[in-house]
Amino acid sequence: MKAIKMRRGQGALLVFVFAMALAGLAGGLSLGGGDPGGKPVAKDGIIDLNGYSFEKSGTVPLAGEWRFSRESLRPGAGYDRTIRVPGIWGGLPDGNGDLLPSQGYGTYRLALRNLPANNPMLGIRLPNLSTAYALYVDGALVGSKGVTGATKALTTPYQMPDTVFFHPAGASVTLELELANFHHRTGGIRSALVLGTPEQVKSIAFGHEAREFVVLGSLLMIGIYHIGLYALRRKELDNLLFAMLCICVAGRMSVIGEGLLPRLVPELTWTAAGRLEYSFFVLSALCGFAYFRRTYSKEITRSWTFAACAGAGVLMALTWGLPLLRSSSLILLYQAFVVVLSVASLYLLIVALIRGREGAALSLIGVAGLVGTVLSDIFFYNGWWRAPDMVPFGLLFLVVMNSFLISLRFSRTFAKAEQLSAELRRWNGQLEARIEERTEALRAAEQSRRQLVSNISHDLRTPMTLIQGYLEALRDGVISDPGQRDAVIGAMLKKAEGLNELIRDLFDLSMLEARQAQMSYELVPLPAWVDRLAENYGMELLTKGIAFVCRTEGPGTESVNLKIDERRMDRVMSNLIYNAIQATPRGGEIRIEARRGARPYEAEIAVLDNGAGITPEDLPKLFERFYQNDKSRNGSSGGSGLGLAIVREIVETHGGRIEARIRPEGGSEFVITLPIAKRMNTEEGQ
């Protein structure tokens, strides 16, 4: 067991390390995406493109040192310092021993020198800039989003990537970028501007938009698909939670990046879009955690879900109750909420993997990849490294793993269905065989019932016919002699008594079979009962010339007590003894032997004779109703064939059993086994 647990733990660790390696690789690739990679870099506000070919080397990120003028717009800007792009200005030294605040305004400047002469038109790809900007080329406005101003009242925020084109007037141009931020927690340029030919810049814009459309469409389709699954089977709440996870990530993606939702809905303000971004950020973390918590509900307590819902409720209230500047300043609180739920999800999946839960390995790989992209996204929005938004791709990776998991479950379900189908066919075959057996048993029962009715009719009709004949003879005066009349009346009384005996036996048998017969149990010592049997039947058998022996055998038998209805058990012994008398010739022997049984706490009472015996073909039918064999049985009921059937029912009512045997030396043996009601500790110890 310990070895199995150790192997599971090692497997979980390996899967986790592999998944985190994938996440780290994704983060590393995204981090490397902002590196110019040997291309010209701006220094002191100048980027030299001497000898550079856009056709051969591609676009140029306008990264490096730009000149910067804080608290001034383009007219009259002094450009008294340099600032690194991409980067945010909050927290930078202000030259007076303090740090620059994140809110404010300023102007960036970059001179492009030695532009290629074979490019009559160039383009610039601008990323999302916080939170309003205007771009000038040699003093001419070429693009803007929102309205820049020196105060919050004069500034209108609006974030949207853009592509601008311009005709260089010569080999050098000057870019001036006015930027104002009074509505968001960070201000500055978090991603580099990109310079290239119009075709290259359009290709970049088209690539970004196509990528987001594909990812956004995929997430929405997957979300709608899982909503359909939930609509078909309401018990599967995890389908709804996974759908909400996809839709929330898609919703956040639509208001950042290329800004697809604000483009589709121009009336959507920047403030509303920002609040939607934070709301989707919180809800996606909550839905993802709730999905895995429900899928692997035994690995983590439900209190985690309640705590997560409470935390999400608080963050949603802050998002929509506070100004966006205040709520965005609490970004670390939002990010901490997401990180805690991500770690909790990883924890429960690791525990699920160790416990051998189905699909836990695939889910762990997918979640680890998603968590890696979430961390990359958090680092980017805090300005700790340069990376695009990778969360949608991380979610797609999770969706792929979840698809593998669904496929695995479907394949196992189909395999189980095939197995169940094979078992069902086997069970059907067995059922058909059982039906045939039961049908045959019903036929036999019906035949037995008909035989029973026939036997009862015969046993009733024969004496009734005789009685009717005698009565008619008396009525018609055929029998006039007083002696004959008395003999006839005596014969009729004997037949009437036989009828009463038959009716009583039928009634007793039906009551015993239904277990409704009234029993009066009492504690009877086995030796005393055997002695009483010897006293009751000894003289009668002596007159018939048959030896009668009653004895107890074996150690401890003298202390055995039986809990029996003595009257009913006397009837059992009477049936067996009289059957033995009829089968045993004069000079034969009948024995009653009492002993302890083969099983503990059981006693055996055997009735043996050396008479005609039982044939093997009669042996299975002896205890059936109305079965008669003159050589073996003709009970006290006058030969009705009910004696041994009543014997069996009485013995079974006492919790015992009866068995008929053929003695090798000749004759028959009937063995009754009854439970011992009271035993002595001394004998039991022996």
C-alpha positions as CSV (number, residue, x, y, z in Angstrom):
1,M,0.0,0.0,0.0
2,K,2.8,2.4,0.9
3,A,4.5,1.6,-2.4
4,I,1.4,2.4,-4.3
5,K,0.9,5.7,-2.5
6,M,4.6,6.6,-3.2
7,R,4.2,5.8,-6.9
8,R,1.1,7.9,-7.1
9,G,2.9,10.8,-5.3
10,Q,5.9,10.6,-7.7
11,G,3.5,10.5,-10.7
12,A,1.7,13.5,-9.4
13,L,5.0,15.4,-8.8
14,L,6.2,14.6,-12.3
15,V,3.0,15.7,-13.9
16,F,3.0,18.9,-11.9
17,V,6.6,19.7,-12.8
18,F,5.8,19.0,-16.5
19,A,2.7,21.2,-16.4
20,M,4.6,24.0,-14.7
21,A,7.4,23.7,-17.3
22,L,4.8,24.2,-20.0
23,A,3.5,27.2,-18.2
24,G,7.0,28.6,-17.7
25,L,7.7,28.0,-21.4
26,A,4.6,29.9,-22.3
27,G,5.6,32.7,-20.0
28,G,9.1,32.8,-21.3
29,L,7.9,32.9,-24.9
30,S,5.6,35.8,-24.1
31,L,8.3,37.5,-22.2
32,G,10.6,37.2,-25.1
33,G,8.0,38.7,-27.5
34,G,8.9,42.2,-26.4
35,D,12.7,41.8,-27.0
36,P,13.8,43.8,-30.1
37,G,16.1,40.8,-30.9
38,G,19.1,42.7,-32.4
39,K,17.0,45.5,-34.1
40,P,17.7,49.2,-33.7
41,V,17.0,50.5,-30.2
42,A,16.2,54.1,-29.2
43,K,18.9,55.9,-27.3
44,D,18.4,59.3,-25.7
45,G,15.3,59.9,-27.8
46,I,16.8,58.9,-31.1
47,I,16.6,55.7,-33.1
48,D,18.9,55.3,-36.0
49,L,17.7,53.2,-38.9
50,N,20.7,53.6,-41.1
51,G,21.0,50.7,-43.5
52,Y,17.9,49.0,-42.1
53,S,15.5,47.4,-44.6
54,F,11.9,46.8,-43.6
55,E,11.4,44.3,-46.5
56,K,14.3,42.2,-45.3
57,S,14.3,42.5,-41.5
58,G,10.6,43.3,-40.8
59,T,9.1,45.8,-38.4
60,V,11.0,47.7,-35.7
61,P,9.7,48.0,-32.1
62,L,10.1,51.6,-31.1
63,A,11.6,50.5,-27.8
64,G,14.4,52.1,-25.7
65,E,14.9,55.6,-24.4
66,W,12.4,58.3,-25.4
67,R,12.7,61.9,-24.4
68,F,10.0,62.8,-21.9
69,S,8.4,65.9,-20.5
70,R,6.3,65.5,-17.4
71,E,3.2,67.7,-16.7
72,S,3.3,69.3,-20.1
73,L,1.6,68.7,-23.4
74,R,3.3,69.1,-26.7
75,P,3.4,72.9,-27.1
76,G,6.1,74.1,-24.8
77,A,7.3,70.6,-23.7
78,G,10.9,70.7,-22.4
79,Y,11.8,67.0,-22.8
80,D,14.2,67.4,-19.9
81,R,14.6,63.6,-19.2
82,T,14.5,60.2,-20.8
83,I,12.1,57.4,-20.0
84,R,12.2,53.8,-21.0
85,V,9.5,52.5,-23.4
86,P,7.7,50.2,-22.8
87,G,7.2,51.1,-19.2
88,I,5.0,53.0,-16.8
89,W,6.0,56.3,-15.3
90,G,4.5,55.7,-11.9
91,G,7.3,55.2,-9.3
92,L,10.0,56.8,-11.4
93,P,12.3,59.4,-9.9
94,D,10.9,63.0,-10.5
95,G,14.4,64.6,-10.2
96,N,13.5,66.2,-6.9
97,G,14.0,63.2,-4.6
98,D,10.5,62.0,-5.0
99,L,8.7,59.5,-7.2
100,L,6.3,60.3,-10.0
101,P,2.6,59.5,-9.4
102,S,0.8,57.2,-11.7
103,Q,-1.8,59.9,-12.5
104,G,-1.0,62.9,-14.6
105,Y,0.0,63.8,-18.1
106,G,3.1,64.2,-20.2
107,T,4.6,64.1,-23.7
108,Y,7.0,61.5,-25.2
109,R,9.3,62.3,-28.1
110,L,11.3,60.1,-30.4
111,A,13.4,61.1,-33.5
112,L,13.6,58.6,-36.3
113,R,16.9,59.1,-38.3
114,N,18.1,57.7,-41.6
115,L,14.7,56.3,-42.7
116,P,14.9,54.0,-45.7
117,A,14.4,56.0,-48.9
118,N,12.4,53.3,-50.7
119,N,9.4,53.5,-48.3
120,P,7.2,56.5,-49.3
121,M,4.7,55.6,-46.6
122,L,5.2,54.0,-43.2
123,G,2.8,52.8,-40.5
124,I,2.9,52.6,-36.7
125,R,1.0,50.1,-34.6
126,L,-0.1,51.6,-31.3
127,P,-1.1,49.4,-28.4
128,N,-3.5,50.2,-25.6
129,L,-2.3,53.3,-23.9
130,S,-3.5,54.5,-20.5
131,T,-5.8,56.2,-20.9
132,A,-5.9,58.9,-23.7
133,Y,-3.3,59.9,-26.3
134,A,-2.6,61.9,-29.4
135,L,0.3,61.0,-31.8
136,Y,2.0,63.7,-33.9
137,V,4.5,63.2,-36.8
138,D,6.5,66.3,-37.5
139,G,3.8,68.3,-35.7
140,A,0.9,66.8,-37.7
141,L,-1.8,64.8,-35.8
142,V,-2.0,61.2,-37.2
143,G,-4.0,59.4,-34.6
144,S,-5.7,59.8,-31.2
145,K,-7.9,58.0,-28.8
146,G,-9.9,59.9,-26.2
147,V,-9.1,63.5,-25.3
148,T,-5.8,64.4,-23.6
149,G,-5.9,67.2,-21.0
150,A,-4.0,68.7,-18.1
151,T,-6.8,67.8,-15.6
152,K,-9.2,65.0,-15.0
153,A,-12.1,67.1,-16.1
154,L,-10.4,68.0,-19.4
155,T,-9.5,64.3,-20.1
156,T,-11.7,61.8,-21.7
157,P,-10.4,58.2,-21.3
158,Y,-10.5,55.7,-24.1
159,Q,-8.3,52.7,-24.7
160,M,-8.0,51.0,-28.1
161,P,-5.2,49.7,-30.2
162,D,-4.8,51.7,-33.4
163,T,-2.8,51.8,-36.7
164,V,-1.7,55.1,-38.2
165,F,0.1,55.8,-41.5
166,F,2.2,58.8,-42.5
167,H,4.5,60.0,-45.4
168,P,8.0,60.8,-44.2
169,A,9.0,64.3,-45.3
170,G,12.7,63.3,-45.5
171,A,15.2,60.9,-44.0
172,S,14.2,62.0,-40.4
173,V,10.9,62.5,-38.7
174,T,10.0,63.3,-35.1
175,L,7.2,61.5,-33.2
176,E,5.5,63.3,-30.3
177,L,3.0,61.3,-28.2
178,E,0.8,63.2,-25.7
179,L,-0.5,60.9,-23.0
180,A,-2.9,61.7,-20.1
181,N,-4.0,59.3,-17.3
182,F,-6.4,60.4,-14.6
183,H,-8.7,57.5,-14.5
184,H,-6.5,54.4,-14.1
185,R,-4.0,53.2,-11.6
186,T,-1.1,53.1,-14.0
187,G,-0.1,55.5,-16.7
188,G,2.5,55.1,-19.5
189,I,3.3,52.8,-22.4
190,R,3.1,49.1,-21.3
191,S,3.8,47.7,-24.9
192,A,6.1,49.1,-27.5
193,L,4.9,50.9,-30.6
194,V,5.9,49.1,-33.8
195,L,7.1,50.8,-37.0
196,G,7.0,49.2,-40.5
197,T,5.6,49.4,-43.9
198,P,1.8,49.7,-44.3
199,E,1.5,46.1,-45.3
200,Q,3.5,44.9,-42.3
201,V,1.6,47.0,-39.9
202,K,-1.8,46.0,-41.4
203,S,-0.6,42.3,-41.1
204,I,0.2,42.8,-37.5
205,A,-3.2,44.4,-36.8
206,F,-5.0,41.7,-38.8
207,G,-3.0,38.9,-37.0
208,H,-3.9,40.3,-33.6
209,E,-7.6,40.7,-34.5
210,A,-7.8,37.3,-36.2
211,R,-6.2,35.6,-33.2
212,E,-8.6,37.2,-30.8
213,F,-11.6,36.5,-33.1
214,V,-10.6,32.8,-33.3
215,V,-9.9,32.4,-29.6
216,L,-13.0,34.4,-28.6
217,G,-15.2,32.5,-31.0
218,S,-13.8,29.2,-29.8
219,L,-14.4,30.1,-26.2
220,L,-17.9,31.2,-26.9
221,M,-18.7,28.1,-28.9
222,I,-17.3,25.8,-26.2
223,G,-19.3,27.8,-23.5
224,I,-22.5,27.5,-25.5
225,Y,-21.9,23.8,-26.1
226,H,-21.5,23.2,-22.4
227,I,-24.6,25.2,-21.7
228,G,-26.4,22.9,-24.1
229,L,-25.1,19.9,-22.2
230,Y,-26.3,21.4,-18.9
231,A,-29.8,22.1,-20.5
232,L,-30.0,18.4,-21.5
233,R,-28.9,17.1,-18.1
234,R,-29.5,19.6,-15.2
235,K,-27.8,17.4,-12.7
236,E,-24.4,18.1,-14.4
237,L,-23.8,21.5,-12.8
238,D,-20.1,21.2,-13.7
239,N,-21.0,21.7,-17.4
240,L,-22.6,25.1,-16.5
241,L,-19.6,26.1,-14.4
242,F,-17.2,25.3,-17.2
243,A,-19.4,27.2,-19.7
244,M,-19.3,30.2,-17.4
245,L,-15.5,30.0,-17.1
246,C,-15.2,30.1,-20.9
247,I,-17.7,32.9,-21.3
248,C,-16.1,35.0,-18.6
249,V,-12.6,34.7,-20.0
250,A,-14.0,35.5,-23.5
251,G,-15.8,38.5,-22.0
252,R,-12.6,39.8,-20.4
253,M,-10.8,39.2,-23.6
254,S,-13.4,41.2,-25.6
255,V,-12.8,44.4,-23.6
256,I,-9.0,44.4,-23.5
257,G,-6.5,43.6,-26.3
258,E,-8.0,44.7,-29.6
259,G,-11.2,45.9,-27.9
260,L,-13.7,43.9,-29.9
261,L,-16.6,44.6,-27.6
262,P,-16.2,48.4,-27.6
263,R,-16.0,48.3,-31.4
264,L,-19.2,46.3,-31.6
265,V,-20.9,48.5,-29.0
266,P,-19.6,52.1,-29.5
267,E,-21.9,53.3,-26.7
268,L,-19.9,51.3,-24.2
269,T,-17.9,53.8,-22.2
270,W,-14.3,53.3,-21.1
271,T,-15.4,53.1,-17.4
272,A,-18.0,50.5,-18.1
273,A,-15.5,48.4,-20.2
274,G,-13.0,48.6,-17.3
275,R,-15.6,47.5,-14.8
276,L,-16.5,44.6,-17.0
277,E,-12.9,43.6,-17.3
278,Y,-12.5,43.4,-13.5
279,S,-15.8,41.6,-13.1
280,F,-15.0,39.0,-15.7
281,F,-11.5,38.6,-14.1
282,V,-13.1,37.8,-10.7
283,L,-15.9,35.6,-12.1
284,S,-13.6,33.5,-14.3
285,A,-11.5,32.6,-11.3
286,L,-14.6,31.8,-9.2
287,C,-16.2,29.6,-12.0
288,G,-12.9,27.8,-12.6
289,F,-12.4,26.9,-9.0
290,A,-16.1,25.9,-8.5
291,Y,-15.9,23.7,-11.6
292,F,-12.9,21.7,-10.3
293,R,-14.3,21.8,-6.7
294,R,-17.5,20.1,-8.0
295,T,-15.7,17.7,-10.3
296,Y,-13.5,16.5,-7.5
297,S,-15.8,17.3,-4.5
298,K,-14.1,14.8,-2.1
299,E,-10.7,16.4,-2.3
300,I,-11.5,19.8,-0.7
301,T,-14.3,20.9,1.7
302,R,-17.4,22.9,0.6
303,S,-16.4,25.7,2.9
304,W,-13.8,26.7,0.3
305,T,-16.6,27.3,-2.2
306,F,-18.5,29.5,0.3
307,A,-15.4,31.5,1.0
308,A,-14.6,32.0,-2.7
309,C,-18.2,33.2,-3.4
310,A,-18.0,35.6,-0.5
311,G,-14.7,37.0,-1.7
312,A,-16.0,37.3,-5.2
313,G,-19.1,39.1,-3.9
314,V,-16.9,41.7,-2.0
315,L,-14.7,42.3,-5.1
316,M,-17.8,42.7,-7.4
317,A,-19.2,45.3,-4.9
318,L,-15.9,47.2,-5.0
319,T,-15.8,47.0,-8.8
320,W,-19.2,48.6,-9.3
321,G,-19.4,50.7,-6.1
322,L,-16.1,52.6,-6.3
323,P,-14.8,54.8,-9.0
324,L,-12.6,52.9,-11.5
325,L,-9.5,54.6,-10.3
326,R,-10.1,53.5,-6.8
327,S,-11.0,49.9,-7.7
328,S,-8.1,49.6,-10.2
329,S,-5.8,50.7,-7.4
330,L,-6.9,47.5,-5.5
331,I,-5.6,45.3,-8.3
332,L,-3.3,43.4,-5.9
333,L,-6.4,42.4,-4.0
334,Y,-8.0,41.1,-7.2
335,Q,-4.8,39.3,-8.2
336,A,-4.4,37.7,-4.7
337,F,-8.0,36.4,-5.0
338,V,-7.2,34.8,-8.3
339,V,-3.8,33.4,-7.1
340,V,-5.4,31.8,-4.0
341,L,-8.1,30.1,-6.0
342,S,-5.5,28.9,-8.6
343,V,-3.3,27.4,-5.9
344,A,-6.4,25.8,-4.3
345,S,-7.4,24.3,-7.7
346,L,-3.9,22.9,-8.1
347,Y,-3.9,21.5,-4.6
348,L,-7.2,19.7,-5.0
349,L,-6.1,18.3,-8.4
350,I,-2.8,17.0,-6.9
351,V,-4.7,15.3,-4.1
352,A,-7.2,13.9,-6.7
353,L,-4.3,12.5,-8.7
354,I,-2.7,11.0,-5.6
355,R,-6.0,9.3,-4.8
356,G,-6.3,8.0,-8.3
357,R,-9.3,10.0,-9.4
358,E,-10.2,9.6,-13.1
359,G,-8.9,12.4,-15.4
360,A,-7.0,14.2,-12.6
361,A,-3.7,14.1,-14.5
362,L,-5.1,15.8,-17.6
363,S,-7.0,18.3,-15.5
364,L,-3.8,19.1,-13.5
365,I,-1.8,19.7,-16.7
366,G,-4.5,22.0,-18.1
367,V,-4.9,23.9,-14.9
368,A,-1.2,24.3,-14.5
369,G,-0.9,25.7,-18.0
370,L,-3.8,28.1,-17.3
371,V,-2.3,29.2,-14.0
372,G,1.0,29.9,-15.7
373,T,-0.6,32.2,-18.2
374,V,-2.6,33.9,-15.4
375,L,0.7,34.6,-13.6
376,S,2.1,36.0,-16.8
377,D,-0.9,38.2,-17.2
378,I,-0.6,39.5,-13.6
379,F,3.1,40.2,-14.1
380,F,2.4,42.1,-17.3
381,Y,-0.4,44.3,-15.8
382,N,1.9,45.1,-12.8
383,G,4.7,46.2,-15.3
384,W,7.1,43.5,-14.1
385,W,7.7,42.1,-17.6
386,R,6.5,42.6,-21.1
387,A,4.1,40.0,-22.4
388,P,0.8,39.8,-24.3
389,D,-2.4,38.6,-22.8
390,M,-1.9,34.8,-22.7
391,V,-4.9,33.8,-20.5
392,P,-7.2,32.9,-23.4
393,F,-4.6,30.6,-24.8
394,G,-4.1,29.1,-21.4
395,L,-7.8,28.5,-21.2
396,L,-7.8,26.9,-24.7
397,F,-5.0,24.6,-23.4
398,L,-7.2,23.7,-20.5
399,V,-10.1,23.1,-22.9
400,V,-7.9,20.8,-24.9
401,M,-7.0,18.8,-21.8
402,N,-10.7,18.8,-20.8
403,S,-11.6,17.5,-24.3
404,F,-9.1,14.7,-23.8
405,L,-10.7,14.0,-20.4
406,I,-14.2,14.0,-22.0
407,S,-13.0,11.7,-24.7
408,L,-11.5,9.4,-22.1
409,R,-14.7,9.3,-20.1
410,F,-16.7,8.6,-23.3
411,S,-14.4,5.8,-24.4
412,R,-14.6,4.3,-20.9
413,T,-18.4,4.7,-20.9
414,F,-18.6,3.0,-24.3
415,A,-16.3,0.2,-23.1
416,K,-18.5,-0.2,-19.9
417,A,-21.6,-0.1,-22.0
418,E,-20.2,-2.8,-24.3
419,Q,-19.3,-4.8,-21.2
420,L,-22.7,-4.3,-19.7
421,S,-24.3,-5.3,-23.0
422,A,-22.3,-8.5,-23.1
423,E,-23.3,-9.2,-19.5
424,L,-26.9,-8.4,-20.3
425,R,-26.8,-10.9,-23.2
426,R,-25.4,-13.5,-20.8
427,W,-28.0,-12.7,-18.2
428,N,-30.7,-12.9,-20.9
429,G,-29.4,-16.3,-21.8
430,Q,-29.5,-17.4,-18.1
431,L,-32.9,-15.8,-17.7
432,E,-34.2,-17.8,-20.6
433,A,-32.8,-20.9,-19.1
434,R,-34.4,-20.0,-15.8
435,I,-37.7,-19.2,-17.4
436,E,-37.6,-22.6,-19.1
437,E,-36.8,-24.2,-15.7
438,R,-39.6,-22.2,-14.0
439,T,-42.0,-23.1,-16.8
440,E,-41.2,-26.7,-16.4
441,A,-41.6,-26.3,-12.6
442,L,-45.0,-24.6,-13.2
443,R,-46.0,-27.5,-15.5
444,A,-45.0,-29.9,-12.8
445,A,-46.8,-27.9,-10.1
446,E,-49.9,-27.8,-12.3
447,Q,-49.7,-31.5,-12.8
448,S,-49.2,-31.9,-9.1
449,R,-52.2,-29.7,-8.4
450,R,-54.4,-31.7,-10.8
451,Q,-53.1,-34.9,-9.2
452,L,-53.9,-33.3,-5.7
453,V,-57.4,-32.4,-6.7
454,S,-57.9,-35.9,-8.2
455,N,-56.6,-37.5,-5.1
456,I,-58.7,-35.4,-2.8
457,S,-61.7,-36.1,-5.0
458,H,-61.0,-39.8,-5.0
459,D,-60.5,-39.9,-1.2
460,L,-63.7,-38.0,-0.6
461,R,-65.8,-39.7,-3.3
462,T,-65.0,-43.3,-2.4
463,P,-66.3,-43.2,1.3
464,M,-69.1,-40.9,0.3
465,T,-70.2,-43.5,-2.4
466,L,-70.1,-46.3,0.1
467,I,-72.0,-44.3,2.7
468,Q,-74.6,-43.3,0.1
469,G,-75.0,-47.0,-1.0
470,Y,-75.4,-48.1,2.6
471,L,-78.0,-45.4,3.3
472,E,-80.0,-46.3,0.1
473,A,-79.9,-50.0,1.2
474,L,-81.3,-49.1,4.6
475,R,-84.0,-46.9,3.1
476,D,-85.1,-49.5,0.6
477,G,-85.2,-52.2,3.3
478,V,-82.6,-54.3,1.6
479,I,-80.9,-54.7,4.9
480,S,-83.5,-55.7,7.4
481,D,-81.6,-57.9,9.8
482,P,-80.7,-56.0,12.9
483,G,-77.2,-57.4,13.1
484,Q,-76.4,-56.5,9.5
485,R,-77.9,-53.0,10.1
486,D,-75.6,-52.4,13.0
487,A,-72.6,-53.6,11.0
488,V,-73.5,-51.2,8.1
489,I,-74.0,-48.3,10.5
490,G,-70.6,-49.1,12.1
491,A,-69.0,-49.2,8.6
492,M,-70.6,-45.8,7.8
493,L,-69.3,-44.3,11.0
494,K,-65.8,-45.6,10.2
495,K,-65.9,-44.0,6.7
496,A,-67.2,-40.7,8.3
497,E,-64.3,-40.8,10.8
498,G,-61.9,-41.3,7.9
499,L,-63.4,-38.3,6.1
500,N,-63.0,-36.2,9.2
501,E,-59.4,-37.3,9.6
502,L,-58.7,-36.4,5.9
503,I,-60.3,-33.0,6.3
504,R,-58.3,-32.4,9.5
505,D,-55.1,-33.4,7.8
506,L,-55.7,-31.1,4.9
507,F,-56.5,-28.2,7.2
508,D,-53.4,-28.8,9.4
509,L,-51.2,-29.1,6.4
510,S,-52.4,-25.8,4.9
511,M,-52.0,-24.0,8.2
512,L,-48.5,-25.4,8.7
513,E,-47.4,-24.5,5.1
514,A,-48.6,-20.9,5.7
515,R,-46.8,-20.9,9.1
516,Q,-50.0,-19.9,10.8
517,A,-50.5,-23.0,13.0
518,Q,-50.6,-22.2,16.7
519,M,-47.6,-23.7,18.4
520,S,-47.2,-24.2,22.2
521,Y,-43.5,-24.5,22.8
522,E,-42.0,-25.8,26.0
523,L,-38.6,-27.0,27.2
524,V,-38.4,-30.8,27.0
525,P,-35.3,-32.9,28.1
526,L,-34.4,-35.2,25.2
527,P,-33.8,-38.4,27.4
528,A,-37.2,-37.9,29.1
529,W,-38.9,-37.6,25.7
530,V,-37.3,-40.7,24.4
531,D,-38.3,-42.6,27.5
532,R,-41.9,-41.5,27.1
533,L,-41.9,-42.7,23.5
534,A,-40.7,-46.1,24.7
535,E,-43.5,-46.2,27.3
536,N,-46.2,-45.1,24.8
537,Y,-45.5,-47.6,22.0
538,G,-43.6,-50.4,23.7
539,M,-46.6,-52.6,24.7
540,E,-48.3,-52.2,21.3
541,L,-45.2,-53.2,19.3
542,L,-44.7,-56.1,21.7
543,T,-48.2,-57.5,20.9
544,K,-47.4,-57.2,17.2
545,G,-44.2,-59.3,17.6
546,I,-41.9,-56.4,16.8
547,A,-38.9,-55.5,19.0
548,F,-38.9,-51.8,20.0
549,V,-35.7,-50.2,21.3
550,C,-35.4,-46.5,22.4
551,R,-32.0,-45.2,23.6
552,T,-29.8,-42.1,23.7
553,E,-26.2,-42.2,22.5
554,G,-23.0,-40.2,22.8
555,P,-21.5,-38.0,25.5
556,G,-23.5,-35.1,26.8
557,T,-26.8,-36.3,25.3
558,E,-28.4,-36.6,28.8
559,S,-28.1,-32.8,29.2
560,V,-29.8,-31.9,25.9
561,N,-33.0,-29.9,26.0
562,L,-35.4,-29.2,23.1
563,K,-37.8,-26.4,22.7
564,I,-40.8,-28.1,21.0
565,D,-44.6,-28.3,20.8
566,E,-44.8,-31.7,22.4
567,R,-48.3,-32.5,21.0
568,R,-47.2,-31.8,17.5
569,M,-43.9,-33.6,17.8
570,D,-45.8,-36.6,19.2
571,R,-47.8,-36.6,16.0
572,V,-44.5,-36.6,14.0
573,M,-43.2,-39.6,15.9
574,S,-46.6,-41.4,15.6
575,N,-46.6,-41.0,11.8
576,L,-43.0,-42.3,11.6
577,I,-43.5,-45.2,14.0
578,Y,-46.8,-46.4,12.4
579,N,-45.2,-46.2,9.0
580,A,-42.4,-48.4,10.3
581,I,-44.8,-50.8,11.8
582,Q,-46.6,-51.3,8.5
583,A,-43.3,-51.9,6.7
584,T,-41.8,-54.2,9.3
585,P,-42.8,-57.9,9.4
586,R,-43.4,-59.9,12.6
587,G,-40.1,-60.6,14.3
588,G,-38.5,-57.4,13.0
589,E,-37.1,-54.5,14.9
590,I,-37.8,-50.7,15.2
591,R,-35.3,-48.5,17.0
592,I,-35.4,-44.9,18.1
593,E,-31.9,-43.4,18.6
594,A,-31.2,-39.9,20.0
595,R,-27.8,-38.3,19.8
596,R,-26.0,-35.0,19.2
597,G,-25.9,-33.9,15.6
598,A,-22.9,-33.4,13.3
599,R,-23.2,-29.6,13.7
600,P,-22.8,-27.9,17.1
601,Y,-25.9,-27.3,19.1
602,E,-28.1,-29.7,17.1
603,A,-29.7,-33.0,18.2
604,E,-30.7,-35.9,16.0
605,I,-33.7,-38.3,16.6
606,A,-33.6,-41.3,14.2
607,V,-36.4,-43.9,13.5
608,L,-35.0,-47.1,12.0
609,D,-36.6,-50.3,10.9
610,N,-35.5,-53.5,9.1
611,G,-38.7,-53.8,7.1
612,A,-39.3,-53.6,3.3
613,G,-37.4,-50.3,2.9
614,I,-37.7,-47.6,0.3
615,T,-36.8,-47.8,-3.4
616,P,-34.4,-45.2,-4.7
617,E,-37.1,-43.8,-7.1
618,D,-39.5,-43.3,-4.2
619,L,-37.0,-41.5,-2.0
620,P,-37.2,-37.9,-3.6
621,K,-41.1,-38.0,-3.5
622,L,-41.7,-39.3,0.1
623,F,-42.6,-36.0,1.6
624,E,-44.9,-34.8,-1.2
625,R,-48.7,-34.6,-0.6
626,F,-50.8,-37.6,-1.5
627,Y,-47.7,-39.6,-2.5
628,Q,-48.4,-43.2,-1.4
629,N,-46.3,-46.4,-1.4
630,D,-47.7,-49.2,0.6
631,K,-44.3,-50.6,1.2
632,S,-42.9,-47.5,2.8
633,R,-45.7,-45.4,4.2
634,N,-49.3,-45.4,5.1
635,G,-49.6,-42.8,7.9
636,S,-52.0,-42.5,10.7
637,S,-54.3,-40.5,8.5
638,G,-55.7,-43.7,7.1
639,G,-53.5,-43.9,4.0
640,S,-54.4,-40.4,2.6
641,G,-50.8,-39.7,1.6
642,L,-50.6,-36.6,3.8
643,G,-48.8,-38.0,6.8
644,L,-45.1,-37.4,5.8
645,A,-46.0,-34.0,4.3
646,I,-47.4,-33.0,7.7
647,V,-44.3,-34.4,9.4
648,R,-42.0,-32.3,7.3
649,E,-43.9,-29.1,7.9
650,I,-44.0,-29.6,11.7
651,V,-40.3,-30.3,11.8
652,E,-39.4,-27.3,9.7
653,T,-41.7,-25.1,11.8
654,H,-39.5,-26.1,14.8
655,G,-36.5,-24.8,12.8
656,G,-35.3,-28.4,12.0
657,R,-35.1,-30.7,9.0
658,I,-36.0,-34.3,8.2
659,E,-34.3,-36.7,5.9
660,A,-35.2,-40.3,4.7
661,R,-32.4,-42.8,4.0
662,I,-32.1,-46.3,2.7
663,R,-30.2,-48.6,5.2
664,P,-27.5,-50.7,3.5
665,E,-28.5,-53.7,5.6
666,G,-32.1,-53.3,4.6
667,G,-35.0,-51.2,5.9
668,S,-35.4,-47.4,6.2
669,E,-34.2,-44.6,8.4
670,F,-35.9,-41.3,9.1
671,V,-33.6,-38.7,10.8
672,I,-35.0,-35.6,12.4
673,T,-32.6,-32.8,13.3
674,L,-33.7,-30.1,15.8
675,P,-31.8,-27.2,17.4
676,I,-30.7,-27.6,21.0
677,A,-32.5,-25.1,23.3
678,K,-30.4,-25.5,26.4
679,R,-26.9,-26.9,26.9
680,M,-24.6,-27.5,29.8
681,N,-21.2,-25.7,29.8
682,T,-19.4,-28.8,30.9
683,E,-20.6,-30.9,28.1
684,E,-20.0,-28.1,25.6
685,G,-16.4,-27.8,26.8
686,Q,-15.9,-31.5,26.1
